Amino acid sequence: MYVLLRRLLIFSLLILPIGQAIADEYADTIKVFQSAGESGKFFNTSYGYAVFPTIGKGGIGLGGAYGSGRVYARDKYVGDTSMAQVTVGFQLGGQAFSQVIFFEDKRAFDEFTGGNFEFGAEASAVAITAGASAKATTTGSSAGASGGQHDANTRGSYYRGMATFTVAKGGLMYEASIGGQKFGYTPKK
Protein backbone atom coordinates (compact mmCIF):
# COMPACT_ATOMS: atom_id res chain seq x y z
CA MET A 1 0.00 0.00 0.00
CA TYR A 2 2.83 2.41 0.88
CA VAL A 3 4.64 1.54 -2.36
CA LEU A 4 1.56 2.56 -4.35
CA LEU A 5 1.23 5.78 -2.37
CA ARG A 6 4.92 6.62 -2.82
CA ARG A 7 4.74 5.97 -6.59
CA LEU A 8 1.62 8.12 -6.88
CA LEU A 9 3.26 11.01 -5.02
CA ILE A 10 6.41 10.77 -7.15
CA PHE A 11 4.30 10.71 -10.32
CA SER A 12 2.27 13.70 -9.12
CA LEU A 13 5.40 15.69 -8.40
CA LEU A 14 6.89 14.85 -11.81
CA ILE A 15 3.87 16.11 -13.72
CA LEU A 16 3.54 19.31 -11.71
CA PRO A 17 5.65 22.44 -12.23
CA ILE A 18 8.95 22.31 -10.40
CA GLY A 19 10.28 25.46 -8.70
CA GLN A 20 13.56 27.29 -9.19
CA ALA A 21 16.75 26.67 -7.24
CA ILE A 22 16.23 25.87 -3.56
CA ALA A 23 17.86 29.07 -2.28
CA ASP A 24 15.54 31.25 -4.34
CA GLU A 25 12.55 29.00 -3.77
CA TYR A 26 12.12 30.11 -0.15
CA ALA A 27 12.59 33.81 -0.89
CA ASP A 28 10.19 33.59 -3.84
CA THR A 29 7.54 31.81 -1.76
CA ILE A 30 7.85 34.37 1.03
CA LYS A 31 7.42 37.18 -1.54
CA VAL A 32 4.24 35.54 -2.85
CA PHE A 33 2.71 35.46 0.62
CA GLN A 34 3.99 38.95 1.50
CA SER A 35 2.18 40.40 -1.50
CA ALA A 36 -0.95 38.26 -1.05
CA GLY A 37 -3.20 40.65 0.82
CA GLU A 38 -3.73 39.93 4.47
CA SER A 39 -1.09 37.22 4.79
CA GLY A 40 1.55 39.90 4.16
CA LYS A 41 0.60 41.61 7.42
CA PHE A 42 1.39 38.47 9.40
CA PHE A 43 5.09 38.72 8.53
CA ASN A 44 5.27 42.01 10.47
CA THR A 45 3.35 40.88 13.55
CA SER A 46 4.07 37.16 14.01
CA TYR A 47 6.78 35.71 16.24
CA GLY A 48 7.83 33.39 13.44
CA TYR A 49 6.67 31.25 10.54
CA ALA A 50 7.26 28.02 8.62
CA VAL A 51 7.42 28.19 4.81
CA PHE A 52 6.80 25.27 2.46
CA PRO A 53 7.60 26.26 -1.15
CA THR A 54 6.04 23.09 -2.57
CA ILE A 55 3.83 20.47 -1.00
CA GLY A 56 2.87 17.66 -3.34
CA LYS A 57 -0.42 15.92 -2.74
CA GLY A 58 -1.92 12.95 -4.56
CA GLY A 59 -4.32 10.13 -4.10
CA ILE A 60 -6.58 7.45 -5.46
CA GLY A 61 -8.78 6.46 -2.52
CA LEU A 62 -5.73 6.44 -0.26
CA GLY A 63 -3.70 9.60 -0.54
CA GLY A 64 -0.88 11.53 0.92
CA ALA A 65 1.04 14.75 0.88
CA TYR A 66 4.63 15.68 1.61
CA GLY A 67 6.69 18.83 1.67
CA SER A 68 9.78 20.23 3.29
CA GLY A 69 10.32 23.75 4.49
CA ARG A 70 12.17 26.18 6.68
CA VAL A 71 11.27 27.71 10.02
CA TYR A 72 11.97 31.36 10.84
CA ALA A 73 11.88 33.17 14.19
CA ARG A 74 11.97 36.96 14.06
CA ASP A 75 12.82 36.72 10.33
CA LYS A 76 15.90 34.55 10.98
CA TYR A 77 16.21 31.03 9.61
CA VAL A 78 16.37 28.71 12.65
CA GLY A 79 15.64 25.21 11.34
CA ASP A 80 14.08 22.83 8.87
CA THR A 81 10.67 21.23 8.91
CA SER A 82 8.81 18.56 6.99
CA MET A 83 5.12 17.88 6.60
CA ALA A 84 3.47 14.53 5.91
CA GLN A 85 -0.20 13.76 5.56
CA VAL A 86 -2.10 10.55 4.91
CA THR A 87 -5.73 10.77 3.86
CA VAL A 88 -8.43 8.17 3.41
CA GLY A 89 -11.63 8.85 1.52
CA PHE A 90 -12.85 9.69 -1.93
CA GLN A 91 -10.01 11.44 -3.74
CA LEU A 92 -8.43 11.35 -7.16
CA GLY A 93 -5.55 13.26 -8.72
CA GLY A 94 -2.56 15.28 -7.65
CA GLN A 95 -1.71 18.88 -6.91
CA ALA A 96 1.06 21.11 -5.64
CA PHE A 97 0.70 24.10 -3.38
CA SER A 98 2.75 26.43 -1.21
CA GLN A 99 1.97 26.85 2.47
CA VAL A 100 2.98 29.18 5.27
CA ILE A 101 2.17 28.74 8.96
CA PHE A 102 2.48 31.81 11.17
CA PHE A 103 3.19 31.58 14.91
CA GLU A 104 1.51 34.35 16.88
CA ASP A 105 3.86 34.14 19.86
CA LYS A 106 6.76 32.19 21.36
CA ARG A 107 4.37 29.66 22.93
CA ALA A 108 2.95 28.69 19.51
CA PHE A 109 6.47 28.65 18.01
CA ASP A 110 7.73 26.38 20.82
CA GLU A 111 4.73 24.07 20.38
CA PHE A 112 5.51 23.65 16.67
CA THR A 113 9.28 23.25 17.10
CA GLY A 114 9.09 21.09 20.23
CA GLY A 115 9.29 17.82 18.31
CA ASN A 116 6.61 16.10 16.32
CA PHE A 117 3.72 18.54 15.99
CA GLU A 118 0.37 17.54 14.49
CA PHE A 119 -2.62 19.58 13.44
CA GLY A 120 -5.87 17.90 14.41
CA ALA A 121 -7.96 15.98 11.91
CA GLU A 122 -9.46 18.26 9.29
CA ALA A 123 -12.09 18.07 6.63
CA SER A 124 -11.05 19.69 3.39
CA ALA A 125 -12.62 20.41 0.05
CA VAL A 126 -10.31 21.38 -2.79
CA ALA A 127 -11.67 22.44 -6.18
CA ILE A 128 -9.29 23.59 -8.88
CA THR A 129 -10.84 25.11 -12.00
CA ALA A 130 -9.02 27.24 -14.56
CA GLY A 131 -6.00 27.58 -12.28
CA ALA A 132 -8.05 28.77 -9.30
CA SER A 133 -8.07 27.08 -5.93
CA ALA A 134 -10.57 27.35 -3.13
CA LYS A 135 -9.73 25.76 0.18
CA ALA A 136 -11.58 26.13 3.44
CA THR A 137 -10.45 25.43 7.01
CA THR A 138 -7.04 24.03 6.24
CA THR A 139 -5.31 22.05 9.00
CA GLY A 140 -7.73 23.20 11.66
CA SER A 141 -6.51 26.77 11.56
CA SER A 142 -7.41 29.85 9.58
CA ALA A 143 -6.74 29.75 5.87
CA GLY A 144 -7.28 31.85 2.79
CA ALA A 145 -8.27 31.08 -0.75
CA SER A 146 -6.07 31.96 -3.67
CA GLY A 147 -6.11 31.94 -7.43
CA GLY A 148 -2.48 31.05 -7.90
CA GLN A 149 1.02 32.31 -7.28
CA HIS A 150 0.61 35.59 -9.13
CA ASP A 151 -2.88 36.61 -8.03
CA ALA A 152 -3.05 35.36 -4.45
CA ASN A 153 -5.57 36.95 -2.13
CA THR A 154 -5.79 35.82 1.47
CA ARG A 155 -7.81 36.50 4.58
CA GLY A 156 -7.28 34.88 7.94
CA SER A 157 -6.68 35.08 11.67
CA TYR A 158 -4.89 33.11 14.36
CA TYR A 159 -6.45 29.96 15.76
CA ARG A 160 -4.70 28.55 18.84
CA GLY A 161 -1.73 30.78 18.07
CA MET A 162 -1.29 29.68 14.45
CA ALA A 163 -2.56 30.85 11.07
CA THR A 164 -2.14 28.87 7.84
CA PHE A 165 -2.29 30.15 4.25
CA THR A 166 -1.99 28.19 0.99
CA VAL A 167 -1.43 29.14 -2.65
CA ALA A 168 -2.17 26.70 -5.45
CA LYS A 169 0.74 25.99 -7.79
CA GLY A 170 -0.79 23.44 -10.16
CA GLY A 171 -2.43 20.10 -10.62
CA LEU A 172 -5.93 18.75 -10.55
CA MET A 173 -7.45 16.94 -7.62
CA TYR A 174 -10.95 16.03 -6.58
CA GLU A 175 -11.08 15.28 -2.89
CA ALA A 176 -13.49 14.77 -0.05
CA SER A 177 -11.28 13.31 2.65
CA ILE A 178 -10.25 13.55 6.27
CA GLY A 179 -6.67 13.60 7.46
CA GLY A 180 -4.17 15.50 9.59
CA GLN A 181 -0.88 17.14 8.83
CA LYS A 182 2.12 15.98 10.90
CA PHE A 183 5.27 18.09 11.14
CA GLY A 184 8.84 17.32 12.12
CA TYR A 185 11.43 19.94 13.09
CA THR A 186 15.22 19.93 13.06
CA PRO A 187 17.12 22.97 14.43
CA LYS A 188 19.68 24.64 12.14
CA LYS A 189 23.21 23.45 12.84
Secondary structure, DSSP 4 states (H G I P E B T S, - for coil): -HHHHHHHHHHHHHHSPP-S-HHHHHHHHHHHHHTSBTHHHHHHH-SEEEEEEEEEEEEEEEEEEEEEEEEEETTEEEEEEEEEEEEEEEEEEEEEEEEEEEESSHHHHHHHHTSSEEPPPEEEEEEEETTEEEE-SGGGSB---BS-TTSB-B----BTTEEEEEEEEEEEEEEEEEEEEEEEEEE--
